[in-house]
Amino acid sequence: MYRILIVDDEKIERQGIGFLIEMENGEYEIFEAANGKEALKVLSSQQVDILLTDIKMPHMDGLDLCKNIREKGYDFPIVIFSGYSDFNFAQEAIRYGVSDYVLKPVDPEVFHDTLQKVQKTVELQKNNEQCREKENNYLNQYFLQSYIYSGNPEIFKMAEEMLNVEEWNKWRCAIMVETGDSMFDAAEETLPQVIRGELHRNFYYLNLNARQSLLLFSDVYCDYLLVARQIYVILKREYRSEFYLSVSRKFDGYSCLPQVLGQLEQQMEEKFYHPDIHVFSEEDERKTLDKEVEDSKLMQKISEDISRKDVKQLWHHFECLKEKYQGNSQFSAMYIKFVFSNVIQELFQEEQFRGERKLEKEIERLYNCNTMSEILEVSAENIQLYEEFINRSMSDSRDEVAMVKNYIYQHYDEDLSLEVLAEKVYLSSGYLSFIFKKETGMNLNRFIRVLRMEKAKELLCSTNMKVAQVSEKVGFANVSYFCRSFREYYGSSPESYRKGNGDDEEDSADI
């Protein structure tokens, strides 16, 4: 589709040019203006690919129009039509970047050749613009992903020197989407369009790895929990994969992004304990932990914390329980003792911890307490001892993490999932995810991606393998996704990296 603006003070002349355009092959949308001033009004509201203008017109002639257009930054091709074969006109027109000068009456063959030439110019401009946009997007994803994972302000400074990063400061909420399979390697290009088509809301899409992607939103006044639920419905209808979504708290500015990612990953861990729930958020937890909430809800949270050995969350939920009962006279002392004795009993569900101490003795201590502060002291003491036990037992977990890492090193070319890796060390998916992140500082999906990228780099630099072969060798089933992932990770295409320069090229020829 070409959008063409015809400017001529004679209507019959505009219609004649319009007729010649309609005789051409292709699709065209034609706009008309009677002089330069009218043309500028059209340009202020319409996107135009080609301008065809007469020279002699009232109010603003063709040359003044060309001058105004270039001063305003428009760079589309301009063709001037005039009955005056004056060389001075043509010379003046060249100063304003006019593509061609055609005499009236217009010869249809000359017009055809001229239009064909400027259409090629338009196509070249569009291709160059697409390449620039594509390159900027790759660089933006490269710097953004590096910053999110590292939190290094120097990365932001480098991005600022090369890109317009104003958008980074406009984001106010993030939604992580995770799947149980490597779905994003096939749907990475189409998925954002699918979501936008129905959500009718702008967002920036950042693919983290084959199983995780991030959606960044700018709207301040928005219920993002509702948005996430809408996204889940869209994805379930369009794709066969199992989806889980994690909604961040509202944040202000790019500097929050690394902490936001950590929050999203922690919330995503809930899926191991609530597989029937598919959207997780801090807001949901706040509602769940409202002061009027039933004790069973809090105890369920505490039980989950103990099962995944998440001491940080255990202390948090204990404080919620403490806040509910401390200074609250509507509950009897016996009932409060019963509630906190349940916390101690949950701690003793851990067999090895139970082997070190006697549950009956601790329950008896608690029921012999005379004040609320004594009840809290006994409960907190048991949690503290449990935390010390966990810290001691984490050394055993290092062996399991090492086994998982070794398996990944040997099988990174296969489709690795958390469930498969958990089976290898006889752990639950949730617990393996927890101890792996605690031990290595990154989640399993990111660890696998980093390893695959490093192996790909080695193969590109030390072998003559084609890009497609390298892709397969490091576990990517989709070559296009491998190339995009490589560029997002290293900032250049696989072939450019191999040649040792930063000029991105299309890799398809070597695939």
N, C-alpha and C positions, 0 to 999 in steps of 0.2 A: 504494500500500500504506500503510495506516494501522495503527500499533501502539498498541493501547489497553489500559490497565491498569484492571481493575474491582476496587474494594476494598469489601468488605462482609462482615460477620461471618456473614451468613446465606447458605449455599451456594445455596439455591433462588433467592434474590434475584440472586446473581451469574449463575446460569444464565438467569434471566429477562431480564436486561440483555443477556447474550450472545446470546440468541435474537433480541432486537430488533435488535441490530447485524447479525446474519447476514441479516436481512430487507432490509437496506439494499443499494443498489447499490454496487459497488466491492469492493476486496480489503482484508481486515482480518486482523490477527494479534492474538489476544486473550490477555492475561495476567491471572491472578487472584491476589488476596491477601485474607486474612481480617481483617486489621487494618492499622493504620498502620505498625507495625514490620515486618511481612511485606512491605508495599508498598515500604518503603525498601530492603529487601534485593533485591527485584526490580529496582528502579531502579539499584542499584549494578552490576548485571550486564547489564541490557537497556536498549536505547534505546526510549523511549516517546514517542509523539506527543500522546496525549490521556489524561487521568486522570479516571475516573468513580468517585466515592467517596461512601460513606454517611457520616453525621456520627456517630451513636452506635455506637461499637465499643469492645471491651475493649482494654486495653494502651496503645493510642494512638488517639484519636478522629480524625475527619476534619479538624477545625480544626487540631489539633496537627500532623497530617500535612501540611496545606497550609503551615503555618508552617515546618516542617522543609524542605519541598521548595523554598520560595523562598529560605530561608537558604543552601541548598546550591547555588543558582544555576540551578535548572531553571526554564525559562520557558514550558513547554508549557501549553496551556489546561487548566483544571480545572473539572469540573462536579460539583456536590454534589447528592446525592439524600438526601432525608430525609422522614420522616413528620411531622416537627414543623414546622409553619408559623410558626415563631417569628421575628419580625423581627430579634431580636438575633443569631440565627445568621447570617442573610443579611448583616447589618451587619458582623459579625466576618469573614465570608468575603470581603467586598469588600476588606478590609485586606490580604489575601494574594493579591489578583489573581485571584480565582475568576471564571471566565467566565460561569457561569450557576448557577441554583439551581432544581432540579426536585423537586416534591413527589411522595411515594409515596402510593398506588399510581401508577405511572408511566403516563401517557396516551401510547399509541404515537405519536399525531400530534405531541404536544408533544416527545416524545423525538426524533422524526424531525427536527423543525424545529431543535431544540437541537443535534443532531449535525451537521446541515448547516451551522449557523452556526460551530461550533467547527472543522469541517473547513476552512472558508474561512479561518479564523484561522491554522490550521496551514499552509495553502498560502501565505498571505501571509508568514508567518514563514520558510518554506522559500525562497520567492522572494527575500526580503530577504537571507537568509543566503547564498544563491547569488550574489547581486549583490555582497555584501561580499567573499566569497571571490574572485569574479572580479576585482573592483577591486583587492584586495590582491595577487592574482597578477600583474595588469598592472603595478602599481607595483613589485612585487618584480623583475619582469623588466626594467622600465625602469631601476631603480637598479643592478641586478646587471650588466646589459649595459654601462651607462655606466661602472661601476667596473672591470669586466674590461678594457675597452679603454683606459681612461685611467690606472688605478692611483691616482686622486686620492682621498686619505683623506677629503676633505670630502664626497664623494658618499656614502661609507659612513655618515658622521655624519648626513647628511640622511635616509638610509634608516632609520637607527636611531631617529630621532625619529618616523617615521611608521609603521614596520612592526616586527614581531618578526623580527629578523635573526639569531637564535640559530642557525638552520639553516646559515647561511653558514659558521660556525666548525666545523660538524660534518662538512663534506665532506672526504674524504680522497683521492679520485681522480676524474679527469675523463676521459671518452671523447668525442672528436669524431667525428661522422659526417658524411661529405661525399659528395655525388653529382655526377655530371657534368651533370645537367640541373636544372631548377628544380622538383624534386619536392616540396620541403617547402611550397611555396605551396598544394598541394592536399592533402597528407597530414599537415600540421602538427598537426591535432587528433587524428587517429586513430593516428598512428605511436607515440606514447608508450604508448597502451593496447595496441597490438599487441605491443610489446616486453614490457610488464609482464605481459601475459597468459601468456607462455611463460617469461619469465626468472625470475619469482617473486622479484624483488628490487626494493627501493624505490630510486628515484632522482629527482632534480629535472631536469626537461627545460627547456632554454633554447634557443629557436630564434635563431640568429645572423643568418641570411639565407636566401634561397630554396634555397641549395645546402649550407648548413652548419648543424648543430645540435650542442648540447653536452649530455651526460648527466653529472650530478654525483652521486657515490655517497658514502655515509657509512661503510660497513663498513671496519673497519681490517684485519681478517684475511681477505683475499680475494685470489684470483688473478684480477686484472682483465684480464690478457691472455686468459685462458680465457673470461671474461665477454664480452670484445669479440668473440671468435671465435663465441660463441653468438649474439650479437646479429647478426653478419654473416649467419649461417645463417638466422636468422629473417627478416631483411630481404630476402635473396635469394629466399626462398620466397614472400614476400607481395607483393613489388613487382618491377617490371621494370627498375628503374634499376640502374646500376653503383654499388656502394658501396665506400668506403674508410674505415677507422677508424684513429684514432690514440689511443693509450693514454698517459696522463700518468704521471709518477712519483708516488709517494705524497707527499702534502703535508699540512701542518698549519696550518689557519687561513685565513681569507678573504684575508689580505694576500698570500698566494702566488698568488692566482688570475690576476693579469695575467701573471706569469712563466710560469705553467702554460699559458695560452693561447698564448704565444709558442713554448713547447716543442712543443705540439700542432701548431701551424701549420708549424713547421720539420720535424717528423717527417712531416707530410702531404706535404711536397715529395717524399718518396721515391717516391710513386706514379708520378711522371713517369719514373723510372728503373727501377722494378720494377712494371710494370702488372699482372703476374701475382700480385703479393702484395697482399692487401687489408687486412691488419691490421699496423700499425706501432707499435713501442714502444721505449722506452729499454732495457728489459730484454732485448729481442731483440738490440739492438745490443751490449749488454754481453756477451751469450753469444757473439755473432759475433766480438767482439774479445777474447776470452779469450786469455791468454798462450800457450796451446797451439794457437791457431788456425792454419790453414794460411796461408802468405804470400799465396796467391792471393786469399783473402777480403779481406785488408787492401788489397792492390793494387787490387782491384775497387772498394773504397770510395774510395781515393785517386783512381782514374780518374774515378769519378762526381763527386767534389768538383771536379776540374779541368774536367770537361765543363760543370758548372753554375756554374763560377767562384766556388765557395764556399770562400774562403780560410780562414775560421775553422775549418770542418770539416777542411780539408786539414791545417792545423797540428795539429789534434786527432789525426787518424789517423797523421800522421807521428810524433807523440809515442808513440802506441801501438807503432809499428814500432821506434822508438828504445828503448822500455822492454823490448821483447822481446829485442833483440840486445845491448844495452849490458851488459857484464859477464857475458855468457853464453859460456862457453868451449867449449861443445859444437859450435859452428859455426866452420867455417874462415874465415880472413880473406877468401879468394877468394869464398866463398859470400856473405858479408856485403856485399862490394863489388858482387856481382852483383845482390843484392836492392835496394840503394840506387841502383844505376845505373838500375834499372827505374823508380824514382820520377822521376829526372831525365828519362828518356825520355818518361814520361807528360807531364811539363811541356812538353816540346818538341812534343807533339802539337798544341798551339795554334800555328797557322800564323804569326800576327803576332809572337808571342813568339819563335818559332824564327827569324824573319827578323832579329831584333835580335841574336841570339847564335848560336854554333856548338855543336851538340850534341857533335860528336866531341871538341872541345877540353875540354868539361866532363866527359865520360866518361873521357878520358885523365887529367885532374886527379884524378878519384876513384880510378882504379886505381893511381895513383902514391902514394896515401896510405899511411902506415906504421902509423898507429894508428886505433883506433875513433873517437876524438875528432876526428881529421882527416876521416874519412869523413862523420861527422855534420855537421861544419862546412861541408864542400863542399855537402852535400845541403841544409842549412838555408839557405845562401847563395843557392842557386838558387830555393828557395821564396820567400825574401825578395824576390829580384828579380822573381819571378813576381807577387808581391803588389803590388809597385810598378807593374808593367805593367798589372795589373788596375785599380788605382786611376786610372791615366792613361786607360785605355780606357773607364772608367765615364762619362766626359764624353760619349763617343759614344752610350752607352746612353741618356743623358738625351733625346736626340732621338727615340729609339724609344718611350720612355715617354711623351713629350709627344704623339707621334702617336696612341698608344693612348688617352690621356686625351681628346684632341680627338675621336677616334672615339666614345668613350663619351658625351661631351657632346652629340654630334649624333644618337646612336642609342640613348639610354638607355631609350626606349620599346619597344625590341626585346628579344628573348630573347638576351642576351649571355652567351657562355661564354668561358672562358679559351682554348679551342682556336680559336674564331672570331677572337678578338683577336690571338692569336699568328700566325695566318695573314696578318693584315693587315700585319704588320711583318716577316714572313719569319723568325720566331724559333721555337725550340721552346717548347712550353708551359712546361716546367720553367724555362728560362732567363728567359722573360718574367716568370713569377711571381716569380723571384728578384730581378731588377733592379727590378721595379715596387715590391716591398716595400721594397727598399733605398732607392729614390729617394723614395717617398711616405710610408713609415712604416706603411702598411697594405696588406693583401692586396687583390687585385682584387675579390673578392666583397664585401668591406666597402666599398671605394671606391664601387662601383656602388650599393650599398644607401644609403650616405650621400647620394650625389647624388640618387637617386630621392626620398628623404625630403625633401630641401631643395626640389626641384622641386615636390613635392606640396604642401608648405607654401606656396610662392609661389602656386600655382594656387588653393588654398583661400582665401588672403587677398586675391587680386586679381581673381578671377573668380566667376561664379555657377554654375560647373559643379557638377553633382551628384557625389557621392562616387564613384559607379561610373565616371563619365567621367574624373575625376582619376586613379582607379586605372589605367584603361586608358592614359591619357596618359603615365603615368610607368613603364609596363612591367610592371604586375601583371595577370596574366590572371585571378586569383582575387580578387574584391572583399573577401571575408571575410578573406583572408590579408593584404590591403593594410591593412584597418582594424586588425587585430591588430598588424601590424608598425608602423603609425603610432603606436599607443598605447604600444607597447613602446619606441619611439624618443623620442617627445615627452612621454609621460606622460598623454596625454589622447586622446580619440577625434578623428577628423578634423572632425566637425561641431562638437564642443565647442571645438576649437582655432580654427575659423573664427569662432565667436561670441565668442572671447576670454575664455572662462571655463574653469575646471578641472572642471566638473561633467560627468562622463561620461554619455553617452546612447547609446541604440541607434541605429546609423546606418542600419538597414534601411529606415526610412521614406523616407530620401532617396536610396536606391540605385536 
